[in-house]
Amino acid sequence: MTFEGDPDRLRHVFENLFRNAVEHGGSDVTVRVGCHDEHGIYVEDDGPGIPVEKRDEVFEPGHSSARGGTGFGLTIVKRIVEAHGWELSITDGTDGGARFEIDMAKQKDFA
């Protein structure tokens, strides 16, 4: 899959998602990145996951369930994804953890 976006901002998306996985799943957490559907990618881990009733609130500024977390990592991810015209959702990972899906059906031009 090929997609276009602001490289610096997309680096922050992946850094924050990876950091979130380690903060909640520990140093031995497994993180996978792949394609889903025709117009999307996912980042998933095998950590504890995010309960359905908490999935909206994890994007709120300052929300953190990790000790010492700032609560801004997932807020930043959501804002960057939306700035690209994409959609972000959370579901269960293949191995029980959290899965963040980015739907890129609407692509902004960054050329």
Phi and psi in degrees as a GROMACS rama.xvg file:
@    title "Ramachandran Plot"
@    xaxis  label "Phi"
@    yaxis  label "Psi"
@TYPE xy
-120.577  137.157  THR-2
-146.911  158.401  PHE-3
-114.306  143.877  GLU-4
-170.771  173.921  GLY-5
-70.9499  115.153  ASP-6
-59.4559  -40.3483  PRO-7
-66.4494  -43.3442  ASP-8
-69.6421  -38.8402  ARG-9
-66.6444  -33.1418  LEU-10
-60.0894  -40.7978  ARG-11
-63.6405  -37.7075  HIS-12
-58.1474  -53.1938  VAL-13
-67.0988  -40.812  PHE-14
-59.1152  -45.2452  GLU-15
-68.049  -39.5333  ASN-16
-67.0554  -40.7115  LEU-17
-65.9324  -44.5318  PHE-18
-61.8643  -42.2073  ARG-19
-60.0352  -42.4253  ASN-20
-61.4503  -43.2822  ALA-21
-70.5756  -40.8956  VAL-22
-61.7514  -34.468  GLU-23
-99.8099  -23.8506  HIS-24
-108.03  -7.60954  GLY-25
87.9437  172.504  GLY-26
-70.0094  -15.2424  SER-27
-101.542  13.8829  ASP-28
-65.9113  145.48  VAL-29
-102.943  132.463  THR-30
-119.301  133.573  VAL-31
-121.694  144.272  ARG-32
-125.667  135.97  VAL-33
-163.606  -176.716  GLY-34
-93.8373  147.495  CYS-35
-135.948  142.207  HIS-36
53.369  -157.915  ASP-37
-90.0772  -24.0309  GLU-38
-128.097  39.922  HIS-39
-154.655  163.398  GLY-40
-129.08  162.556  ILE-41
-135.946  155.581  TYR-42
-129.076  119.853  VAL-43
-133.285  157.364  GLU-44
-133.168  173.302  ASP-45
-110.086  28.213  ASP-46
-78.0934  -155.778  GLY-47
-74.1131  -15.2483  PRO-48
81.2492  -179.097  GLY-49
-126.925  120.19  ILE-50
-57.8053  146.238  PRO-51
-52.1816  -43.502  VAL-52
-70.5695  -11.1843  GLU-53
-103.811  -5.28447  LYS-54
-65.3471  -33.8844  ARG-55
-75.5528  -38.8339  ASP-56
-71.7614  -20.0586  GLU-57
-67.5221  -16.2164  VAL-58
-90.0484  -6.18117  PHE-59
-73.6337  136.531  GLU-60
-56.8971  132.255  PRO-61
88.125  -6.81339  GLY-62
-78.7916  125.634  HIS-63
-149.684  134.876  SER-64
-107.669  0.596727  SER-65
-93.174  137.58  ALA-66
-62.8423  124.225  ARG-67
82.3302  2.94026  GLY-68
-75.845  151.087  GLY-69
-83.9331  -25.5365  THR-70
82.366  14.1089  GLY-71
-113.086  -12.0735  PHE-72
-57.6811  -52.5633  GLY-73
-74.4469  -28.0444  LEU-74
-62.5601  -43.5373  THR-75
-63.1388  -44.2759  ILE-76
-56.1574  -50.0236  VAL-77
-60.9981  -44.3063  LYS-78
-65.0045  -40.4331  ARG-79
-67.057  -44.9405  ILE-80
-58.917  -47.0395  VAL-81
-67.5335  -32.957  GLU-82
-63.9325  -25.314  ALA-83
-84.2053  -3.61899  HIS-84
84.6548  14.3254  GLY-85
-100.496  174.062  TRP-86
-119.415  143.871  GLU-87
-119.208  134.346  LEU-88
-139.446  160.692  SER-89
-119.347  138.134  ILE-90
-144.194  -172.432  THR-91
-81.039  140.83  ASP-92
-74.3363  163.863  GLY-93
-56.1709  -38.9102  THR-94
-106.172  27.8183  ASP-95
96.4024  -17.0619  GLY-96
-78.67  -154.352  GLY-97
-94.4245  145.215  ALA-98
-129.724  120.523  ARG-99
-101.889  120.249  PHE-100
-109.381  132.091  GLU-101
-113.296  115.51  ILE-102
-93.8009  116.423  ASP-103
-105.267  26.6419  MET-104
-58.6255  -33.81  ALA-105
-102.708  110.05  LYS-106
-106.89  123.329  GLN-107
-80.1263  154.234  LYS-108
-89.5016  116.635  ASP-109
-109.711  16.6327  PHE-110
